[in-house]
Amino acid sequence: MHEYSIVQAMFDQIESQAARRQAIAVKRVCVRIGRAAGVDVPLLKTAYDTFRVKTICEQAPLEVEEIPERWSCPEGHGDIPPGRRLTCDQCGKPATMASGDEIVLERLELEVP
């Protein structure tokens, strides 16, 4: 149920950005969520719909782009292909996650007078 706390943090950022730009409404909210972030996207959308009532985001749909996991060699030998062991073929070092665990408020569309 941490999706509700994620949405609350998103709203804090959204309201701050909207106030900074003197927006009267938010028209769209776009987020990127890594598949390894441990976020239940349908529950996140439900939480967003619950929080947006009577806020500056009331009419703003939430768009979610899910980002797949991407693993790479920590020594710079490139990405590890999906489905392979998470070690580098060249140096044998364990792979590090290059992307796929992020939660990013990517874009807001604001109505500014």
N, CA, C and O atoms as a MOPAC input file, in Angstrom:
PM7 MOZYME 1SCF
protein

 N      0.81400 1    -1.20700 1     0.00000 1
 C      0.00000 1     0.00000 1     0.00000 1
 C      0.85500 1     1.26700 1     0.00000 1
 O      0.34600 1     2.34800 1     0.29600 1
 N      2.14000 1     1.15400 1    -0.32500 1
 C      2.96700 1     2.36200 1    -0.38300 1
 C      2.62000 1     3.21900 1    -1.59400 1
 O      3.13800 1     4.32700 1    -1.73400 1
 N      1.74900 1     2.72300 1    -2.47300 1
 C      1.32900 1     3.51800 1    -3.62300 1
 C      0.65800 1     4.81400 1    -3.18000 1
 O      0.80300 1     5.84100 1    -3.84200 1
 N     -0.07200 1     4.77700 1    -2.07200 1
 C     -0.72500 1     5.99500 1    -1.58500 1
 C      0.30500 1     7.02100 1    -1.11600 1
 O      0.11900 1     8.22000 1    -1.32800 1
 N      1.37800 1     6.57300 1    -0.48700 1
 C      2.41700 1     7.52800 1    -0.07000 1
 C      3.18500 1     8.05100 1    -1.28200 1
 O      3.63300 1     9.19800 1    -1.27600 1
 N      3.34200 1     7.23700 1    -2.31100 1
 C      3.97700 1     7.70900 1    -3.55100 1
 C      3.12600 1     8.80000 1    -4.17900 1
 O      3.64500 1     9.83300 1    -4.60100 1
 N      1.82200 1     8.57200 1    -4.24000 1
 C      0.92000 1     9.57000 1    -4.82300 1
 C      0.92600 1    10.84200 1    -3.98800 1
 O      0.89500 1    11.93900 1    -4.54600 1
 N      0.96400 1    10.72400 1    -2.67300 1
 C      1.01300 1    11.91800 1    -1.82900 1
 C      2.27900 1    12.71900 1    -2.11200 1
 O      2.22900 1    13.94600 1    -2.19500 1
 N      3.40500 1    12.04200 1    -2.25900 1
 C      4.65700 1    12.73500 1    -2.59500 1
 C      4.57200 1    13.37600 1    -3.97700 1
 O      5.08400 1    14.47600 1    -4.18400 1
 N      3.92500 1    12.69100 1    -4.92700 1
 C      3.72900 1    13.27100 1    -6.26300 1
 C      2.91100 1    14.54900 1    -6.16700 1
 O      3.24900 1    15.55500 1    -6.79000 1
 N      1.83600 1    14.51200 1    -5.38900 1
 C      0.98900 1    15.69200 1    -5.25900 1
 C      1.73900 1    16.84800 1    -4.61200 1
 O      1.52400 1    18.00300 1    -4.98200 1
 N      2.60600 1    16.56300 1    -3.66400 1
 C      3.42000 1    17.62600 1    -3.07400 1
 C      4.26600 1    18.30100 1    -4.15200 1
 O      4.34800 1    19.52800 1    -4.19900 1
 N      4.89500 1    17.50300 1    -5.01700 1
 C      5.71200 1    18.06100 1    -6.09900 1
 C      4.85400 1    18.80100 1    -7.12400 1
 O      5.21100 1    19.89000 1    -7.57300 1
 N      3.73000 1    18.20500 1    -7.48800 1
 C      2.84600 1    18.82200 1    -8.48400 1
 C      2.35400 1    20.17400 1    -7.98900 1
 O      2.40900 1    21.16300 1    -8.72000 1
 N      1.87400 1    20.22100 1    -6.75300 1
 C      1.35200 1    21.47400 1    -6.20700 1
 C      2.44900 1    22.52700 1    -6.10600 1
 O      2.19600 1    23.70800 1    -6.34300 1
 N      3.65600 1    22.11500 1    -5.75900 1
 C      4.77900 1    23.05200 1    -5.68800 1
 C      5.10100 1    23.62300 1    -7.06700 1
 O      5.28100 1    24.83200 1    -7.21100 1
 N      5.17300 1    22.76200 1    -8.07800 1
 C      5.46400 1    23.22400 1    -9.43900 1
 C      4.33900 1    24.10500 1    -9.98100 1
 O      4.60000 1    25.11500 1   -10.63500 1
 N      3.10600 1    23.73000 1    -9.71400 1
 C      1.96500 1    24.52000 1   -10.18300 1
 C      1.96300 1    25.90300 1    -9.53100 1
 O      1.70600 1    26.90200 1   -10.20200 1
 N      2.24600 1    25.96800 1    -8.23600 1
 C      2.28600 1    27.26000 1    -7.54300 1
 C      3.42900 1    28.12300 1    -8.07000 1
 O      3.26200 1    29.32800 1    -8.26200 1
 N      4.57800 1    27.51600 1    -8.30300 1
 C      5.73500 1    28.25300 1    -8.81000 1
 C      5.42800 1    28.90300 1   -10.16100 1
 O      5.91800 1    29.99100 1   -10.46000 1
 N      4.62300 1    28.23400 1   -10.96000 1
 C      4.30400 1    28.75200 1   -12.29500 1
 C      2.93300 1    29.43500 1   -12.35000 1
 O      2.45000 1    29.79200 1   -13.42500 1
 N      2.32300 1    29.60900 1   -11.18900 1
 C      1.02000 1    30.26900 1   -11.05500 1
 C     -0.04700 1    29.60400 1   -11.92900 1
 O     -0.87400 1    30.28300 1   -12.53800 1
 N     -0.01700 1    28.28500 1   -11.98200 1
 C     -0.98800 1    27.53000 1   -12.77400 1
 C     -2.34500 1    27.54000 1   -12.08800 1
 O     -2.44300 1    27.54600 1   -10.86100 1
 N     -3.38600 1    27.54200 1   -12.90700 1
 C     -4.74000 1    27.46400 1   -12.35400 1
 C     -5.28700 1    26.04400 1   -12.43700 1
 O     -6.28200 1    25.72200 1   -11.78900 1
 N     -4.64000 1    25.19600 1   -13.23100 1
 C     -5.05500 1    23.79600 1   -13.33400 1
 C     -3.90800 1    22.96000 1   -13.88500 1
 O     -3.01900 1    23.45900 1   -14.57400 1
 N     -3.95600 1    21.68400 1   -13.56100 1
 C     -3.05200 1    20.70700 1   -14.15400 1
 C     -3.87800 1    19.92000 1   -15.16000 1
 O     -4.95100 1    19.41400 1   -14.83100 1
 N     -3.38000 1    19.82000 1   -16.37400 1
 C     -4.11700 1    19.15600 1   -17.45100 1
 C     -3.68300 1    17.71200 1   -17.67000 1
 O     -4.45900 1    16.90400 1   -18.18000 1
 N     -2.44600 1    17.37800 1   -17.28800 1
 C     -1.94500 1    16.01700 1   -17.49500 1
 C     -0.75200 1    15.79000 1   -16.58100 1
 O      0.05500 1    16.69100 1   -16.34900 1
 N     -0.65600 1    14.57100 1   -16.06700 1
 C      0.46800 1    14.16500 1   -15.22900 1
 C      1.06300 1    12.90300 1   -15.85200 1
 O      0.36000 1    11.91700 1   -16.07400 1
 N      2.36400 1    12.94800 1   -16.13000 1
 C      3.04900 1    11.80600 1   -16.73900 1
 C      4.17200 1    11.34000 1   -15.81700 1
 O      5.00700 1    12.13700 1   -15.39000 1
 N      4.18200 1    10.05100 1   -15.51600 1
 C      5.22200 1     9.48100 1   -14.67000 1
 C      5.87300 1     8.29500 1   -15.37500 1
 O      5.25800 1     7.63000 1   -16.20900 1
 N      7.14000 1     8.04600 1   -15.01500 1
 C      7.86400 1     6.85400 1   -15.45400 1
 C      8.10600 1     6.00300 1   -14.22200 1
 O      8.60300 1     6.48800 1   -13.20600 1
 N      7.74800 1     4.72200 1   -14.32200 1
 C      7.91100 1     3.82400 1   -13.18700 1
 C      8.62800 1     2.56600 1   -13.66300 1
 O      8.17000 1     1.88400 1   -14.58000 1
 N      9.74400 1     2.27300 1   -13.03400 1
 C     10.47900 1     1.05700 1   -13.35700 1
 C      9.74200 1    -0.17000 1   -12.85700 1
 O      9.12800 1    -0.15200 1   -11.79000 1
 N      9.81100 1    -1.22400 1   -13.63300 1
 C      9.13100 1    -2.47100 1   -13.24600 1
 C      9.71600 1    -3.06900 1   -11.97300 1
 O      9.04900 1    -3.84300 1   -11.28700 1
 N     10.95200 1    -2.71900 1   -11.65500 1
 C     11.58700 1    -3.22100 1   -10.43600 1
 C     11.38600 1    -2.27400 1    -9.25300 1
 O     11.96900 1    -2.48900 1    -8.19100 1
 N     10.57500 1    -1.23700 1    -9.41800 1
 C     10.35400 1    -0.26800 1    -8.33900 1
 C      9.39500 1    -0.79300 1    -7.27600 1
 O      9.24900 1    -0.18500 1    -6.21500 1
 N      8.75000 1    -1.90600 1    -7.55300 1
 C      7.83200 1    -2.47900 1    -6.57100 1
 C      6.51400 1    -1.74000 1    -6.47800 1
 O      5.86800 1    -1.75000 1    -5.43000 1
 N      6.10700 1    -1.09700 1    -7.56800 1
 C      4.86600 1    -0.32500 1    -7.58100 1
 C      3.79500 1    -1.10700 1    -8.33200 1
 O      4.01900 1    -1.58100 1    -9.44600 1
 N      2.63900 1    -1.23300 1    -7.71100 1
 C      1.47100 1    -1.82500 1    -8.35900 1
 C      0.79000 1    -0.69900 1    -9.13700 1
 O      0.10800 1     0.13700 1    -8.54400 1
 N      0.96900 1    -0.67100 1   -10.46200 1
 C      0.49500 1     0.45100 1   -11.27800 1
 C     -1.01900 1     0.63500 1   -11.19200 1
 O     -1.46300 1     1.77300 1   -11.04100 1
 N     -1.84400 1    -0.42300 1   -11.28100 1
 C     -3.28800 1    -0.20400 1   -11.12900 1
 C     -3.65200 1     0.41800 1    -9.77100 1
 O     -4.53300 1     1.27500 1    -9.69800 1
 N     -2.97900 1    -0.00900 1    -8.70800 1
 C     -3.24000 1     0.57600 1    -7.39000 1
 C     -2.76400 1     2.02400 1    -7.33900 1
 O     -3.41400 1     2.86200 1    -6.71400 1
 N     -1.64300 1     2.33000 1    -7.98400 1
 C     -1.16100 1     3.71000 1    -8.05200 1
 C     -2.19500 1     4.59900 1    -8.74200 1
 O     -2.46300 1     5.71200 1    -8.29000 1
 N     -2.77100 1     4.11000 1    -9.82900 1
 C     -3.78700 1     4.88400 1   -10.55100 1
 C     -5.03700 1     5.08300 1    -9.69600 1
 O     -5.64500 1     6.15300 1    -9.72100 1
 N     -5.41600 1     4.06000 1    -8.94600 1
 C     -6.55600 1     4.19200 1    -8.03300 1
 C     -6.26300 1     5.22600 1    -6.95500 1
 O     -7.11400 1     6.05600 1    -6.63500 1
 N     -5.05700 1     5.17600 1    -6.39600 1
 C     -4.66400 1     6.15400 1    -5.37500 1
 C     -4.67300 1     7.56200 1    -5.95400 1
 O     -5.14200 1     8.49700 1    -5.30400 1
 N     -4.16100 1     7.72000 1    -7.16600 1
 C     -4.14800 1     9.03100 1    -7.82200 1
 C     -5.57600 1     9.54700 1    -7.99300 1
 O     -5.86500 1    10.70300 1    -7.68500 1
 N     -6.46200 1     8.68800 1    -8.48200 1
 C     -7.85700 1     9.10200 1    -8.67900 1
 C     -8.51600 1     9.49400 1    -7.35800 1
 O     -9.35700 1    10.39300 1    -7.32500 1
 N     -8.13800 1     8.82700 1    -6.27900 1
 C     -8.67800 1     9.15900 1    -4.96100 1
 C     -8.17000 1    10.52000 1    -4.49100 1
 O     -8.95100 1    11.32800 1    -3.99000 1
 N     -6.87500 1    10.78200 1    -4.64600 1
 C     -6.27000 1    12.02300 1    -4.16800 1
 C     -6.63600 1    13.24100 1    -5.00300 1
 O     -6.69000 1    14.34800 1    -4.46700 1
 N     -6.88700 1    13.07700 1    -6.29100 1
 C     -7.04300 1    14.25200 1    -7.16200 1
 C     -8.37300 1    14.97800 1    -7.01600 1
 O     -8.51600 1    16.10000 1    -7.50200 1
 N     -9.34300 1    14.36300 1    -6.35900 1
 C    -10.64600 1    14.99800 1    -6.16900 1
 C    -10.47400 1    16.31100 1    -5.40000 1
 O     -9.83500 1    16.35500 1    -4.34800 1
 N    -11.05400 1    17.37100 1    -5.94700 1
 C    -11.03000 1    18.71100 1    -5.34300 1
 C     -9.60900 1    19.25600 1    -5.17900 1
 O     -9.31300 1    19.96500 1    -4.21700 1
 N     -8.73900 1    18.91500 1    -6.12800 1
 C     -7.38600 1    19.47900 1    -6.14000 1
 C     -7.15600 1    20.12600 1    -7.49800 1
 O     -8.01500 1    20.07000 1    -8.37800 1
 N     -6.00500 1    20.73300 1    -7.65600 1
 C     -5.63300 1    21.34900 1    -8.92800 1
 C     -5.50600 1    20.29500 1   -10.03700 1
 O     -5.47600 1    20.63500 1   -11.22000 1
 N     -5.43300 1    19.02300 1    -9.65000 1
 C     -5.30100 1    17.91200 1   -10.61200 1
 C     -6.62400 1    17.22200 1   -10.92800 1
 O     -6.64100 1    16.17600 1   -11.57700 1
 N     -7.71600 1    17.79500 1   -10.47900 1
 C     -8.99600 1    17.09200 1   -10.59300 1
 C     -9.30600 1    16.62500 1   -12.01400 1
 O     -9.88100 1    15.55100 1   -12.19200 1
 N     -8.94000 1    17.40100 1   -13.01800 1
 C     -9.23900 1    17.03700 1   -14.40400 1
 C     -8.03600 1    16.42800 1   -15.13800 1
 O     -8.10700 1    16.18500 1   -16.34300 1
 N     -6.95100 1    16.18500 1   -14.42900 1
 C     -5.71400 1    15.71800 1   -15.07100 1
 C     -5.60600 1    14.19700 1   -15.04800 1
 O     -5.56500 1    13.59200 1   -13.97600 1
 N     -5.56000 1    13.58000 1   -16.22300 1
 C     -5.33400 1    12.13500 1   -16.24500 1
 C     -3.88800 1    11.81200 1   -15.86600 1
 O     -2.98100 1    12.62300 1   -16.05600 1
 N     -3.70100 1    10.62400 1   -15.33400 1
 C     -2.36500 1    10.13700 1   -15.00200 1
 C     -1.92200 1     9.17600 1   -16.09600 1
 O     -2.59300 1     8.18200 1   -16.37400 1
 N     -0.78300 1     9.48200 1   -16.71500 1
 C     -0.19900 1     8.59100 1   -17.71400 1
 C      1.04100 1     7.95000 1   -17.10800 1
 O      1.91000 1     8.63800 1   -16.57200 1
 N      1.11200 1     6.63100 1   -17.19800 1
 C      2.23100 1     5.88800 1   -16.61800 1
 C      2.98500 1     5.16800 1   -17.73100 1
 O      2.40500 1     4.40600 1   -18.50300 1
 N      4.27800 1     5.42200 1   -17.79500 1
 C      5.15300 1     4.67900 1   -18.70300 1
 C      5.96000 1     3.71200 1   -17.84500 1
 O      6.71700 1     4.13100 1   -16.96900 1
 N      5.79700 1     2.42600 1   -18.10200 1
 C      6.54600 1     1.42700 1   -17.34700 1
 C      7.88700 1     1.17600 1   -18.03200 1
 O      7.95100 1     0.95300 1   -19.24100 1
 N      8.95100 1     1.21500 1   -17.24300 1
 C     10.31200 1     1.06600 1   -17.74300 1
 C     10.82900 1    -0.32700 1   -17.37800 1
 O     10.82100 1    -0.70200 1   -16.20500 1
 N     11.27900 1    -1.09600 1   -18.37600 1
 C     11.81800 1    -2.42300 1   -18.06800 1
 C     13.16300 1    -2.31900 1   -17.34700 1
 O     13.84800 1    -1.29800 1   -17.40500 1
 N     13.51100 1    -3.39800 1   -16.67700 1
 C     14.82100 1    -3.45600 1   -16.02800 1
 C     15.91300 1    -3.51000 1   -17.09200 1
 O     15.76400 1    -4.15700 1   -18.12800 1
 N     17.00200 1    -2.81900 1   -16.81300 1
 C     18.17700 1    -2.87900 1   -17.68700 1
 C     19.40000 1    -3.00900 1   -16.79200 1
 O     19.62400 1    -2.19100 1   -15.90000 1
 N     20.18000 1    -4.03900 1   -17.04400 1
 C     21.36900 1    -4.32900 1   -16.25500 1
 C     22.60600 1    -4.07600 1   -17.09500 1
 O     22.59800 1    -4.29800 1   -18.30600 1
 N     23.67500 1    -3.60900 1   -16.45200 1
 C     24.91300 1    -3.35100 1   -17.19000 1
 C     26.13100 1    -3.70500 1   -16.34100 1
 O     26.04200 1    -3.89900 1   -15.12800 1
 N     27.26200 1    -3.78300 1   -17.02000 1
 C     28.53700 1    -4.05900 1   -16.36300 1
 C     28.99600 1    -2.80600 1   -15.61600 1
 O     28.96200 1    -1.71200 1   -16.18000 1
 N     29.42300 1    -2.94500 1   -14.36100 1
 C     29.89000 1    -1.77000 1   -13.61200 1
 C     31.21100 1    -1.21200 1   -14.14600 1
 O     31.59400 1    -0.09400 1   -13.80300 1
 N     31.90700 1    -1.98300 1   -14.98200 1
 C     33.17800 1    -1.54000 1   -15.56000 1
 C     32.99900 1    -0.92600 1   -16.94300 1
 O     33.97700 1    -0.56000 1   -17.59500 1
 N     31.74400 1    -0.81100 1   -17.39500 1
 C     31.48500 1    -0.15800 1   -18.67300 1
 C     31.55000 1    -1.05700 1   -19.89600 1
 O     31.68600 1    -0.56900 1   -21.01800 1
 N     31.45400 1    -2.36000 1   -19.69400 1
 C     31.50400 1    -3.28900 1   -20.82400 1
 C     30.15200 1    -3.47000 1   -21.50700 1
 O     30.00900 1    -4.34400 1   -22.36300 1
 N     29.18500 1    -2.68000 1   -21.15300 1
 C     27.89700 1    -2.71800 1   -21.84000 1
 C     26.78600 1    -3.38100 1   -21.04900 1
 O     26.96100 1    -3.78700 1   -19.90100 1
 N     25.63900 1    -3.47500 1   -21.70000 1
 C     24.44500 1    -4.04500 1   -21.07900 1
 C     24.50400 1    -5.56900 1   -21.06200 1
 O     25.13900 1    -6.19800 1   -21.90900 1
 N     23.82500 1    -6.14000 1   -20.07300 1
 C     23.66600 1    -7.58300 1   -19.97200 1
 C     22.31500 1    -7.91100 1   -20.61500 1
 O     21.29200 1    -7.38000 1   -20.18400 1
 N     22.29000 1    -8.76400 1   -21.62800 1
 C     21.02300 1    -9.07300 1   -22.30100 1
 C     20.01000 1    -9.70600 1   -21.34200 1
 O     20.39100 1   -10.44700 1   -20.43500 1
 N     18.71700 1    -9.41400 1   -21.54200 1
 C     17.67700 1   -10.01400 1   -20.70200 1
 C     17.73800 1   -11.54300 1   -20.75600 1
 O     18.01300 1   -12.13100 1   -21.80200 1
 N     17.48100 1   -12.16100 1   -19.62900 1
 C     17.45500 1   -13.61000 1   -19.54700 1
 C     18.81200 1   -14.26000 1   -19.31800 1
 O     18.89000 1   -15.48100 1   -19.18700 1
 N     19.86800 1   -13.48300 1   -19.26700 1
 C     21.21400 1   -14.01300 1   -19.05100 1
 C     21.57900 1   -13.88300 1   -17.57900 1
 O     20.90900 1   -13.18900 1   -16.81400 1
 N     22.65900 1   -14.56700 1   -17.19600 1
 C     23.18500 1   -14.40700 1   -15.83800 1
 C     23.56600 1   -12.95000 1   -15.64900 1
 O     24.01800 1   -12.29300 1   -16.58600 1
 N     23.38600 1   -12.45500 1   -14.45500 1
 C     23.65400 1   -11.04400 1   -14.18000 1
 C     25.11900 1   -10.81700 1   -13.81100 1
 O     25.44000 1   -10.23000 1   -12.77700 1
 N     25.98300 1   -11.29700 1   -14.68200 1
 C     27.41500 1   -11.03500 1   -14.56600 1
 C     27.93800 1   -10.68200 1   -15.95400 1
 O     27.38900 1   -11.11000 1   -16.96900 1
 N     28.98800 1    -9.90800 1   -15.97600 1
 C     29.58900 1    -9.48800 1   -17.24300 1
 C     30.40000 1   -10.63700 1   -17.84600 1
 O     31.20600 1   -11.26200 1   -17.15600 1
 N     30.18700 1   -10.91100 1   -19.12100 1
 C     30.94600 1   -11.95900 1   -19.81400 1
 C     32.42300 1   -11.59200 1   -19.93800 1
 O     33.27600 1   -12.47700 1   -20.00200 1
 N     32.73100 1   -10.30700 1   -19.97300 1
 C     34.11500 1    -9.87700 1   -20.18800 1
 C     34.94200 1    -9.85800 1   -18.90400 1
 O     36.08000 1   -10.32600 1   -18.88500 1
 N     34.35600 1    -9.30900 1   -17.82100 1
 C     35.15300 1    -9.16700 1   -16.59300 1
 C     34.65800 1   -10.03900 1   -15.44400 1
 O     35.35100 1   -10.17900 1   -14.43600 1
 N     33.47000 1   -10.62600 1   -15.58100 1
 C     32.94500 1   -11.50300 1   -14.54300 1
 C     32.32400 1   -10.79800 1   -13.35700 1
 O     31.85100 1   -11.45400 1   -12.42900 1
 N     32.31400 1    -9.47100 1   -13.36600 1
 C     31.74600 1    -8.72700 1   -12.23800 1
 C     30.21800 1    -8.77700 1   -12.27700 1
 O     29.61500 1    -8.86100 1   -13.34700 1
 N     29.59500 1    -8.72300 1   -11.07600 1
 C     28.13100 1    -8.70000 1   -11.02900 1
 C     27.58700 1    -7.44000 1   -11.70000 1
 O     28.14900 1    -6.35100 1   -11.57600 1
 N     26.48900 1    -7.62000 1   -12.40400 1
 C     25.84400 1    -6.49300 1   -13.08600 1
 C     25.21200 1    -5.54900 1   -12.07100 1
 O     24.86800 1    -5.94300 1   -10.95600 1
 N     25.07100 1    -4.31000 1   -12.47900 1
 C     24.33700 1    -3.32700 1   -11.68400 1
 C     23.10700 1    -2.90500 1   -12.47400 1
 O     23.11500 1    -2.90600 1   -13.70500 1
 N     22.05700 1    -2.54700 1   -11.75600 1
 C     20.83600 1    -2.11900 1   -12.43200 1
 C     21.04700 1    -0.70700 1   -12.97400 1
 O     21.30400 1     0.22900 1   -12.21700 1
 N     20.93600 1    -0.56900 1   -14.28800 1
 C     21.12300 1     0.72800 1   -14.93900 1
 C     19.82300 1     1.51200 1   -14.98900 1
 O     19.83600 1     2.74200 1   -14.93900 1
 N     18.71500 1     0.81800 1   -15.08600 1
 C     17.39900 1     1.46200 1   -15.04400 1
 C     16.35700 1     0.39500 1   -14.77100 1
 O     16.60500 1    -0.80300 1   -14.90800 1
 N     15.18400 1     0.87000 1   -14.38100 1
 C     14.09300 1    -0.05400 1   -14.11400 1
 C     13.60600 1    -0.03900 1   -12.68600 1
 O     12.63900 1    -0.72500 1   -12.35200 1
 N     14.27000 1     0.74400 1   -11.82600 1
 C     13.81300 1     0.84000 1   -10.43800 1
 C     13.39900 1     2.26300 1   -10.07800 1
 O     13.19900 1     2.58000 1    -8.90500 1
 N     13.27000 1     3.11900 1   -11.09100 1
 C     12.98100 1     4.52800 1   -10.83600 1
 C     11.47800 1     4.80500 1   -10.73400 1
 O     10.64300 1     4.06400 1   -11.25200 1
 N     11.17800 1     5.90100 1   -10.04600 1
 C      9.84100 1     6.49200 1   -10.00400 1
 C     10.06400 1     7.97300 1   -10.26700 1
 O     10.61300 1     8.68200 1    -9.42400 1
 N      9.63300 1     8.44800 1   -11.45000 1
 C      9.95800 1     9.80500 1   -11.87800 1
 C      8.69800 1    10.53800 1   -12.30700 1
 O      7.93400 1    10.04800 1   -13.13900 1
 N      8.48800 1    11.71800 1   -11.73300 1
 C      7.45300 1    12.62100 1   -12.23200 1
 C      8.04400 1    13.26000 1   -13.48100 1
 O      8.81900 1    14.21300 1   -13.39700 1
 N      7.67400 1    12.73200 1   -14.63000 1
 C      8.33000 1    13.07100 1   -15.89600 1
 C      7.85400 1    14.39100 1   -16.48300 1
 O      8.66400 1    15.20000 1   -16.93600 1
 N      6.53600 1    14.61500 1   -16.47900 1
 C      6.02300 1    15.80000 1   -17.16700 1
 C      4.67300 1    16.20600 1   -16.58400 1
 O      3.85500 1    15.36800 1   -16.20400 1
 N      4.47100 1    17.51700 1   -16.52600 1
 C      3.18400 1    18.10000 1   -16.14600 1
 C      2.73600 1    19.02100 1   -17.26300 1
 O      3.54200 1    19.76200 1   -17.82500 1
 N      1.46700 1    18.97600 1   -17.58300 1
 C      0.89200 1    19.97200 1   -18.47700 1
 C      0.02200 1    20.87000 1   -17.61000 1
 O     -0.93900 1    20.42000 1   -16.98600 1
 N      0.37900 1    22.14700 1   -17.58600 1
 C     -0.27500 1    23.11000 1   -16.70900 1
 C     -1.07000 1    24.12000 1   -17.51400 1
 O     -0.71000 1    24.46400 1   -18.64000 1
 N     -2.15400 1    24.58600 1   -16.91800 1
 C     -2.89500 1    25.71400 1   -17.48800 1
 C     -2.47600 1    26.95200 1   -16.71000 1
 O     -2.72800 1    27.08000 1   -15.51200 1
 N     -1.82800 1    27.85800 1   -17.43400 1
 C     -1.30900 1    29.07600 1   -16.82000 1
 C     -2.02800 1    30.26200 1   -17.44900 1
 O     -2.11700 1    30.35200 1   -18.67300 1
 N     -2.55100 1    31.18700 1   -16.61000 1
 C     -3.28200 1    32.33100 1   -17.18100 1
 C     -2.36600 1    33.27900 1   -17.95000 1
 O     -2.82900 1    34.28500 1   -18.48700 1

